[in-house]
């Protein structure tokens, strides 16, 4: 299982959040279409959940980098 996660991460090493959200949207549309087998649907669901996790990790990283400079010159995390 860990190998599959690493393999998935290798497929999308530097994609932007926008690109990931677009791919996630496509996966959701495929699932909603009803034109996939149960096995294919499960695979798409797994792929979507992995992409969602990657999106959340990227968002967390960005949030940690955002800092607010207060009027008195102090810097603190946003």
C-alpha positions in Angstrom: 0.0 0.0 0.0 2.8 2.4 0.8 4.4 1.7 -2.6 1.1 2.7 -4.3 1.1 6.0 -2.4 4.7 6.7 -3.3 4.0 5.7 -6.9 1.0 8.1 -7.0 3.1 10.9 -5.5 5.7 10.4 -8.2 3.0 10.8 -10.8 2.3 14.4 -9.7 5.4 15.8 -8.1 5.0 19.5 -8.7 1.4 20.1 -9.8 -0.3 23.2 -8.6 -3.3 23.2 -6.5 -5.4 24.4 -9.5 -4.2 21.4 -11.6 -4.9 19.0 -8.7 -8.4 20.5 -8.2 -9.1 20.2 -11.9 -8.0 16.5 -11.9 -10.1 15.9 -8.8 -13.1 17.5 -10.5 -12.6 15.1 -13.4 -12.5 12.1 -11.1 -15.7 13.2 -9.5 -17.4 13.6 -12.8 -16.3 10.2 -13.9 -17.7 8.7 -10.7 -21.0 10.6 -11.1 -21.4 9.5 -14.7 -22.3 5.9 -13.6 -20.4 4.6 -16.7 -17.7 2.8 -14.7 -17.7 -0.6 -13.2 -17.6 -1.1 -9.4 -13.9 -1.9 -9.6 -13.1 1.2 -11.7 -15.2 3.3 -9.4 -13.2 2.1 -6.4 -9.9 2.9 -8.1 -11.2 6.4 -9.0 -12.3 6.9 -5.4 -8.9 5.9 -4.1 -7.2 8.2 -6.6 -9.5 11.0 -5.7 -8.8 10.5 -2.0 -5.1 10.5 -2.5 -5.3 13.7 -4.6 -7.5 15.3 -1.9 -4.8 14.4 0.7 -2.1 15.9 -1.4 -4.2 19.1 -1.9 -4.7 19.3 1.9 -0.9 18.9 2.4 -0.1 21.6 -0.1 -2.7 24.0 1.6 -1.2 23.3 5.0 2.3 24.0 3.7 1.1 27.3 2.3 -0.7 28.3 5.5 2.4 27.7 7.5 4.4 30.0 5.2 1.9 32.8 5.4 2.9 35.3 8.0 1.3 38.6 9.1 3.5 41.6 9.8 1.7 43.6 12.5 1.9 47.3 12.8 4.5 47.1 15.6 6.8 45.1 13.4 6.2 41.7 15.0 5.7 38.7 12.7 3.4 35.9 13.6 1.9 33.0 11.8 -1.4 33.6 10.1 
